[in-house]
């Protein structure tokens, strides 16, 4: 079976909340494109913390190697956001996270982050160990939920 569509709320198991701030707006009054990266980051950080793969001060961290955002609908001030996160793929030292940004059940943007497991001391990528794999695998979206 195919992967659920990124704009379908049923595609996501993990959710967090965010809101549109006045500072997120551009000159024409809708959310500036750069704010969407912050919403994706908020979802990614909350997810990583929740599953135990982001521990502040730890010698093993995660760095974003790639970020893609597809803007689907305009967002306006004071929107209450629901941000869904799912694991799309797991590699040797990296993994792909998908993100959906929703307001009132409608998808306004989707994002893709490629995240690399990283040794903060050597400042180089490292292989995902069994602990990291055990934390990511339950969230892997390979078929409709």
Residue pairs with C-beta under 8 A, 6 or more apart in sequence:
1 143
1 144
2 143
2 144
3 11
3 88
3 141
3 142
3 143
4 10
4 11
4 141
4 144
4 145
5 11
6 70
6 98
6 100
6 107
6 110
7 72
7 100
7 107
7 110
8 100
8 107
9 82
9 84
9 100
9 102
9 105
9 107
10 144
10 145
11 84
11 86
11 98
11 100
11 141
11 145
12 84
12 85
12 86
12 100
13 84
13 86
13 139
13 141
13 145
14 46
14 47
14 50
14 84
14 85
14 86
14 139
15 82
15 83
15 84
15 85
16 42
16 43
16 46
16 47
16 82
16 83
16 85
17 80
17 81
17 82
17 83
18 39
18 42
18 43
18 81
18 83
19 78
19 79
19 80
19 81
20 31
20 35
20 75
20 76
20 77
20 78
20 79
20 81
21 35
22 77
24 31
24 32
24 35
24 38
24 77
25 31
25 32
25 77
26 32
26 33
29 76
29 77
30 74
30 75
30 76
31 74
31 75
31 76
31 77
31 79
33 69
33 71
36 69
36 71
36 101
36 109
36 111
37 67
37 69
37 111
39 81
39 83
39 99
39 101
39 109
40 67
40 69
40 83
40 99
40 101
40 109
40 111
40 113
42 83
43 83
43 84
43 85
43 99
43 101
43 111
44 64
44 85
44 97
44 99
44 113
44 115
45 54
46 83
46 85
47 85
47 97
47 139
48 54
48 62
48 115
51 135
51 136
51 139
52 135
53 62
53 132
53 135
53 136
54 61
54 62
58 120
59 119
59 120
59 121
60 117
60 118
60 119
60 120
60 126
61 117
61 118
61 120
62 115
62 116
62 117
62 118
63 115
63 116
63 118
64 113
64 114
64 115
64 116
65 94
65 114
65 115
65 116
66 112
66 113
66 114
67 111
67 112
67 113
67 114
68 111
68 112
69 109
69 110
69 111
69 112
70 109
70 110
70 111
71 108
71 109
72 107
72 108
72 109
72 110
73 106
73 107
73 108
73 109
74 108
75 81
75 101
75 103
75 108
75 109
79 103
79 108
80 103
80 104
81 101
81 102
81 103
81 108
82 101
82 102
82 103
83 99
83 100
83 101
83 102
84 99
84 100
84 102
85 97
85 98
85 99
85 139
86 97
86 98
86 99
86 139
86 141
87 95
87 96
87 97
87 98
87 136
87 137
87 139
87 140
87 141
88 95
88 96
88 97
88 98
88 112
88 140
88 141
89 95
89 96
89 140
90 128
90 133
90 136
90 137
90 140
91 128
92 127
92 128
93 116
93 117
93 125
93 126
93 127
93 128
94 114
94 115
94 116
94 117
94 125
94 128
95 114
95 115
95 117
95 128
95 136
96 112
96 113
96 114
96 115
97 112
97 113
97 115
98 110
98 111
98 112
98 141
99 110
99 111
99 112
99 113
100 107
100 109
100 110
100 111
101 107
101 108
101 109
101 110
101 111
102 108
116 125
117 125
117 126
117 127
117 128
117 132
118 124
118 125
118 126
119 125
119 126
128 136
